[in-house]
């Protein structure tokens, strides 16, 4: 992985953490190794705007077939798409990108977002540091 792309992904995570400060409360999603926030549908437009301003590639069920392999890998890691789900990404041509999975709940009132950097060529040992940095940016403690 290129250090430049890694740094850009880390910087984007920091920028998103700052943009969402005071707006969303984050927790760690151990299942997917991402930060997770849930919010009421009445905040949908504001959250969507923050994401599109920083992660300008938006993937959904209508365009995922034409997406680059890295994007398809991310979607696959979440079990695929339902019609209401979205995936926001930074530039998928980079070795490291930032993504945000947008999952509306069945109750029609809540949306959850899951956000993390994604590295195309990580060694297993290299994942610890980026995940600790992600938790730090979003002020998530390892304490239970």
KAMORA-V646771 format. One record per helix or strand. SS is the DSSP state (@ for helix, = for strand). FROM is the first residue (numbers start at 1). TO is the last residue. Records with the same first field share a line. If there is no record, write none. Layout:
BEGIN
SS->FROM-TO  FROM-TO
END
This chain:
BEGIN
@->3-20  41-54  64-66  69-77  124-137
=->27-29  34-40  57-59  86-89  96-104  110-119
END
